[in-house]
């Protein structure tokens, strides 16, 4: 469905019992993020929040798509798979064989309907331009500072509009914007992003000023579409029109008339980038990985106008240690883009799952319809070559009837079919710029775990049934190896999944390889297939936390270790890497946590918020796990 405005979406959330209105003043600097973090991580109290007293004239909406139900409400569907079914049905209608003239004529209404969803530029001004600030001033907006070591305040839900100067094709991307002055921000577009390519094209052509416009608010589908991993040169407002079943009406900007923006957005920030101007040092920023992304140089965005609706609502989000609102944006993408992947690139795919702990690219699970030997590797190569899936770090492939959303059942099936010596594949290639584990920025290792049932051609030696060795005593092992601070054997002992989780305090070069080799010689570990190592501060009984930390800190090609008499026990070193012990030359970011002062301020304010019994800060769990006090680890720490 199409929402006429963000306010209409707010009213629908309110009517559905999915919104809490907070009338007490809450500071956009740190306090709003801390309250939202508590609410978003409490499943039975997870609500959208409307902060009506922000110290500005505008209310702030946050966590509005932070659950499956609210994500479905934003997209106007009953379940997230509905969109994939619609895409698949449309694709089949448009591409299927047409036997005769009558069948071809029958397609005309469908084509006409599709054409009616295409974006259209309308004349005059839109609702987004009802108020024009006499002097553009970003300080008049309730822009958040989310985490204590953030470089400043950031606009976190901007739909950034740019155009290719060669062909005029529009791109809408979502890149954070750090505010430096009342009329200047940075634009954090990574080198892989289309807007960065547009910037480079302007530079090549010698065109000094690149027009840019930022839309904030409006139909929540605009926000989702700006995050969607569409092919280059596919207009995001085509996707928005398809999702809302109504075209997006665009109006020309006032000071940047070459750029068109949604007429019903809440705010429009117009401006330009001077492609010859010195870049600005932007960041740090508490990012969706749960770690700070570290400072780097990015273009300056000069604001020439700010316009807004008379009753504008400022939408924002926070990202950090999962789960957060962005997990549900990612889940929508997982479901929506499953159909195009199946139909155009990897037809054998049955289902796909991106666990929250994998923060999008780090961990992807795929089930396939396997019909021949080597098909798992075929899918692996196809997936790593498919758009933004090139950033995937760990790919797990299953087959058969296993439900890949049932992680216990999935893991049992995968490890029953897995010989770690022959069925785990390592590669390297482009990685997300935010992946701090890579030895080189944006380039690192990948791993595929082929957990499909093997054909005769794929088997080098028979797989022996897994049996837990009852002589296993973790206390005895920890006494023998005092650097091991925790062992979780629950998966192996209780669930018949031959995996151990261990926290280790490294103290010398080559320590992890040496430890893994010695552990693999223990008879009680001989039936184990995989050991996941994390640093000593991590609580190994919290499996979700272990997976999140491990996936972030692992470069699979560099950090894998084989042990055992047949080299069939795979160790994966997910500890923090340092120059001293690992020869790692890049700064290592800190994990994200609120500071004690903000936690105390929110605790004191909690009774006024109408959010029920106090929810303790999730950050309390991590304050003892921080690497010092800065956003990045210093070599001396």
N, C-alpha and C positions, 0 to 999 in steps of 0.2 A: 504494500500500500504506500501511497505518497502522503507525507505529512506536510501540511501547509507551512509549518514553522517549527522551530525547536520548541517553542512554548506549547504547541499542540502535543508534541511528544511528551513533554513534562507533565501535562495534564493527564495524559493517558497512563503514564507511570503512576501518578498520584492515585488515580481512580482504581488502579490494579493493586494498590497496596505495596508498590515497589519503590516508593519515594519517601524520604524523610526531609522535611523542611526545617532548617536550623536558623533561628532568628537572632541568636546571640552573636555578637561580633566574634569572628574567628579570623586570625591574621593569615593572609595568603602566603606569608613568609613562614614556611615550615609547619605551621599548625594545621592547615587544611590537609596537607599530605599525610600527617601523622594520624589524624582522625580517619581519613579514608583508608589508610593502610590497615588500621584495626578492623574497620567494618568489612572491607573486602576479603579479609582472611578469616572471617567468622561466618561459616556457611548459613547458619540458621538466622543470622541477622544482617546478611549482606544486602544492602539497599543502595539505590541511587541517592545521592545527597545534593540538596539545593541549599547552598549557603546564601542567605538573603541579606546578610550584613557583612560586607567584605571591606568596608572602609572606602568604597567607591560607590558610584550610583548604580552599579550593575551586580545582579546576583550571579553566583558561580555554580554551575552544574558539573558534577563529577561522578564517576562510577556508573554512568547512565547505561552502559552496555556491559556491566561487570558481572553478568550471570547468563546462563543459557537462555532463560526466559526473557530477560531484557534484550539480549542480542536478537532473539527471534522477533520481539516486539519492534525493535529498530528496523528490521528488514521486512516486517509485515508478513511473517510466515508462521506456521504452526510448529515446524521443526526445521533445523538447518539443512537437512537433506532435501527439503522441498525444492530449493533453488537448483540443486544439481539435477533433480528429476526434470525440472522445467527446461534447463539447458539441453539435457540429453534428448528430450522430446523434440525441441525446436531443431536441434542439429539433425536428427533423423528425418524430420519432415523436409528440411531444406536440401539434404544431400542424398536421400534415398532415391532409388530408381523410379522414374515416372513412366508408366506403361503407355500412356496416351494423352491426348489433348485434354480430356476431361480432368484427369488427375493433375495435370499442370495448371489448369485453370483453378482447380480447387485450392492451390497454394496461394493464389493472389491475396485473399483476405489475410492470411498469415503474414505475408510480406508487407502488406499495408499496415498491419498492426505493429510490426517491428519498426517500420519507418516512422510511425507516430511516436515512438519512444526516443527518437534521435534528438540531441540537444538543439535548441533554436535560440538565436540572438533576437531579442525584441527591442523595439525602440523606446526611447525615454529612460527615465530613471526607475530603479526598482525599490522595493521596500528596504533593501540593504543600504540605500542611500537617502533615507528619510532625514537623517541628521548628518550633517557634515561638520566635523570639528573645525573651528576657525583656525586653530593651530594644532596640527597633529601632535598628540602627546600620549605615548604608551603608558605613562604613569597613571593615566585615568582608568586603565583597565586593571582588573584584579589578577594580575599575572603572578603565577606561583613561583616560589623557590621551594623545591620539593625536599631536598636532602641537605644535611649540614655542610658537606664539602662541594656542593654544586658551585659553579663559577659565578652564579647570579640567579636572576629570575628568568624563567623560560616559558615561552608560549609552546604548549605541548600538544595541541590538536589543530595545527594550522594546515589547511589545504593550499599548498603553494602552487600557483599557476605560472607557467613559463611557456614560451613558444620556440619552436625551431626556426631560426632566422632564414633558413633556406626554403622551407616549404610551408611555414605557418602552422604546422601541426601542434596542437596543444598538448601539454602534459600537466597532470595534477599529482603532486607527490606530497608526502607528509614527512617533513624534516623539522626537527626542533629548532627554535629560534631563541638564542640568548639575547636578552635586552641589555644594551650597553649605554644608550642614551634615550631620551624621550622620543627621538626620531631615528634611531639606528639600532639594528640588531645584526647578528650573524645568521647565515643560512647554512645549516649543517647538512649539506648534501654530499654523500660519499661518491667516490670516483666512479662507481658502477651505476649511479642513478642517472635517469634521463635528464633531469635538470642540470646536472653537472656537464653532460654532453652538450646541452644547449649553451651553457656558459662558455665552453671551449669553442663552439662554433662562432659565437659572437666575437671571441678573441681572434680567431683565424681570419674572420672577415674584416677585422679592424673597426667594428661598430662599438663605440665606447660605452654606450649605456644600454643595458639589458633590462627591459621592463619586466616587472614582477608584481603579482598581486596575491594577497593572502586572504582566503575566505575562512571565516570561523563561524560555526553554527549552521543554522538552517536544518533541513531534513537530515537526520542522522545517517542516512544512506550516503550522503556526500562524504562524510567522515570516513565511513567504511571504504568507499570506492577509492579514496585517496591512498589507502593503505594496500589496496589489492595488487597482487603481482601480475599485472597485465603485460602482454607483449608490447614492446616499444611501438609507438605510433598508433596504438589503440586508445581512443579517447575514453578517459575514466567516466565521463558523463554519459557515454553510450551504455556502460555497465550500470550506472545509476538509473538511467531511464528504464532499462530492462528489469532491474530489481524492483523499482517502485511502480512499474507499469504506467509511467507517465513521463513525458519529456521534461528535461531540465531547462527552464527558461533562463537565459543569460542576458546580462546587460553590460554595456561597455563601462569601463572604469572612467572616472572623472578626469584624473590627471595622467592616466596611462591608458589611453583609449584603444591601444592595440590589444589589450587584454580584456577578455570577457569573464564575468564572474556570476555565480547564481544570484538571481534577483531577490531570492528570499533568504539569503544568508543573514546572520545576525550582525556580523562585523566584516568589513572589508578594509584591509590595510594595503594601500597602494604605494609603490615605490620603484626603485631601480637598483641595479648593481653596476658599479663602474668597473668594467673588466680589467682596466689598467691599474686600479687602486691596490695598494698594499693590502694583503689579507690580514685578518685579525685573529688573535690567539683566543680560541673559543673553548669553553669547558673549564673544569670537569663537569660531568653530569651523571647522576645516578640513573643507570640505564636498565633496559628490560632484561638484561642478562643477570641482574642482581648484583652487579659490580659497577663501579664507576667507569665510564668511558673517559679516557684521558684527553687532555687538551691537545688541540692541533689547530692549524691555520685554515680558516674558511672565509668565503666572501662576505663583505659588508653589505647590508641591505639598508638603503636610505629611504625613509618614509616620506612620501610626498602628500599623502592624504589618509585620513581615517574616517570612514563613514559607518553608520550603524542604524538599525531599526530604533524606533522610539521606545519599544519595550524589550530591548535586546537582553538576552541571557548569554553570559560568557561560559562556553563549555571548556573543560580542561580534563586532563587525566594525569595520573602518576604511574610511573613504571618503577620496578624494583624487584626484590626477591619474590618469586612467584608463590601463590597466584595473585595476579592483579587483573585489572580490567582488560589489558591487552591480550591476556590469554584467551578471552572469548572472541576478540577480533581475529586472532590466529585460528581459533577453532572454526569460525565461520569460513575463513579462507580455505582451511583444510577440506571442509565439506563442499563448498561451492566449486572449487577448482579440481575436485576429484573427477568430475565428468569430462571436462576438456582434456585432462591428462590421459584418461582412459581412451577417449575417442580419437585423439590426434597423435599421441606419442607412445603410450605403453598400454596397448589394448588388453594385455593379460592381467592388469591390475584389477583386483576385486574391491579392495578397501585400503584406506590410508589413515594413519593416526599419528598426531604429533603431540606426545605427552607434554603436559605443562612443565615438568621438570627439565625438559630439553630446550626450553625457551626458543621455540620455533625451529631454527635450523640445526641445532645440535643433535637432535634425536628424532628420527622419522621411522615409523614402522609401516611396512607394506605387506599386504597379502596378495598372492597371485594365483592364477589358474595355471598350474605347472603342467606342461605337456611334453617336455623333452629335457635331456641332460644339459646342464649349463644355462638353463633359462634364468636362474637367479642372477648370474653374472650379466646376462643380457639386460635384465631389468636394472641392475646396478648402474651400468654404463648409461642407459637411457635416462635414468633419474638424475644422475649427476650432470647430464647435459641439458636438462630441462629448465630453462629460465632461472629463477632464483633458487631452484633446488640445487644449483651448482654450489651453494654455500653449505649444503648438508655435510655434517661431520660424521655422524654414526647412522648407518642405514641397517635396519633389521628386516629381513625378508622371511615371510612365512607362506604356507600354502594350506591346502585342505580346508576344513570347515572351522578352523580355530577362530574364535572371536578375539580380534586383536585389541579390543578395548578391555578385555578381561586379562589384565597383565599377568596374573598368576597362571592361568591356563596357557596363555601365550608363551611365557617363559618355560614352562614345563615342556611344551611341544617343541620349541626351538632347540632347547638343550638336549632333548632326546634324539634330535636329528643332527646334532653338531659334533664334529670332530674339530676342535680348535686349531689343530695343526694343518688342516686342509681346507676348512670351510670358512675361514675368516680372511678377508682380502684387504690389503692396504694400498692406498693411492695417495696422491696429493694434487692440489689444484687451488682455484680461487676460494677464499673463505671470507666470511663477513668481516668487515673492518673492525667490528666490535669484539671479535674473537681474540682475547688477550693471550691465549695459550700458544698461538703461532709464533715461531721464532722470527718470522718476517711478517710485517703488516699485510694482511689480506691474502696471505698465501701459506697453506699448511696441509696437514695430513687428514686423510679420511679413512674410514673403516666400514666394511660391509660384513655383517654377520648373516651368512646364508643358513637359515634354519629350516629350509624346505626339506621334505622327505627326499632322500637321495636315490637317483637311478643307479643302476649297476655300473654305468660308465664313470660315475662320480665317486665311487667308493674305493679307497685304497686299502682299507683294512676294516674288518667288522667292528661295529660299535658295540661295546659292552654295556649292558644295562647298568644304570647308576644305582649304587647302594651306599647309603650313609655308613661311615665307619664309626661304630659306637665307642671306639677307644679314643675318639677325639675329645680333648680337654683343653678349652681355650686358656684356662688359668695356667696350665702347664706350658703351653706355647708362649704365653706372654711372659712367663718367668724365664724361659729360655732366650727369648728375644725382647729385652726390656724396652726397645724402641717402639714396639707395638703397644699402643695405648688403649686399643679397643678392638674387639672382634665380634662381628654379628654373623652367627652361623644359622640363623633362623631359616633362611631360604633353603639351605642345604639339608638341614635336619628335619624341619617341620613340613616343608613344601616340596621336597624332592627336586629342588632346583640346585644343581651343583655349582653354586657361587658363594664365595665368602666375601664379606666386606671388612676391611681392616683400616684403622687409623694409625699412622706411623709418624714419628718424629725423626725426620732426616737429620743427620749431623755430619755427613761427609760426601764427597763425590763418589758416584757409583754405588751409593748405599742401597738404592731400591733394587738394582739388578742383583747385587750380592744377597740381599735379604730374600728375594724371590727364589733364587737358586737354592738357598738353604731350606726354605719352607717346602719347596717341591720335593725335597728328598725325604720328608717325613712320611712314613707309611700311612698315617691317618688322613693325609691330604691327597693321596694318590688318585682317588676317584673324583676329586674336584676338577672342574673344567676351566673356571675363571676366578681370579681374585681381583677385586677392585680396591685400589689403595687410595685413601684420602689423607689429608694432613691431620695431625694429632689433635687439633682443637675440635674437629667435627664429631658429633655424636652419632656413632655408627648404628645405633638402634633406630634412628630416624631415617628410614629408607629413602623417603622423598628428598630429604635434605642431602643425603649422600649422593643420589643421582644428579641433583642439581649442581652440587659442587664439582662432582667428578666430570660431568659432561663439559662444564665450563673450562676446567683446568687441564684437560687432556688433549694432546696432539697425538692421535692414534699411531701415525707412522713413526713418530719419534719416541713415543712413550710406551710402546708395547714390549713385553718381556715374555720369553718362552722358557718353561722349565719342565722337569719331569724326565724320566728315562726315555720317553718317546717325544719329548718336546711338545706335549699336548696339554699342558696347563698354562693358560694364557694369563699373564699379569698385565694390568693396565694402570699406569702410574698417574693418578689424578691429584697428586699433591702440587702445592705451589712450587713453581720453578724459580731458581735464583741463579745469579752468575757464579756465586761461590760454589754451589753444589752441582749445578746442572749446566753451566756455561751459557745461561740464558741472559741475553744482553738487553732485553726490553724492560721498561718499568712494568711492575705487576700491580694491577689495580686492587683497591680495597673493596671488600663487600660493603653493601649499603645498610646503614642503620641510622635511626634517628638519634640525636644527642640527648643526654640526660636532662638538660634544661627544657627542651621541647616536650619530652615525655612528661616531666613534672608539670609543665604549664597546662598540657592537655588533661592530665589527671585532675588537676584543680578545677578546670573548666567543665569537666564531663557532666556533672549534675545539671548544668544549664542547657545541655545540647538536645535533650529529649530523645536520647538514644538507648534508654534503658540502663540496666546494670552495667557498671564500668567494664569495658573490654581492656585487658592489659595489652601493653604495646608489644607487637611481634618482635620489635627490635631488641627487647631485653634478652632474648635468646642469643643474639649475635654480638652483643657488646663485648663479650669475653673472647670472641673469635676474630676481632679486628686485627689488622697488621699495623699497629701504631695508630696515629691520629690523623694522617693525611689521606688524600684520595688515592695516592699510589705509595707503594712500598719503596722506601729508600734503601739503597744497597747496604747501608750500615745497620739496618734493622733486621 
